[in-house]
Amino acid sequence: MAADIRILTTFTRDRILRAAEAAFAGSGYNAVRLADIAGQVGITRPSLLYHVNSKEQLYTAVIERSFTA
């Protein structure tokens, strides 16, 4: 059961990062709202905040991911 939750969490985080990357690239940091990214992923803003603490942290994760991909 715990492994299933970890897989789901990893899957959701990946979806968040992909949606955030597209949003930041398309609209720029200042224009993007966490609620918009959450909507693209199909989750609520509070659910998104379970995975990241802030828009700045999400942006940093997107940038870091681009260097490791």
PyMOL commands that set and color helices and strands:
alter all, ss='L'
color gray80, all
select helices_A, chain A and resi 2-27+34-41+45-51+55-68
alter helices_A, ss='H'
color red, helices_A
deselect
rebuild
show_as cartoon
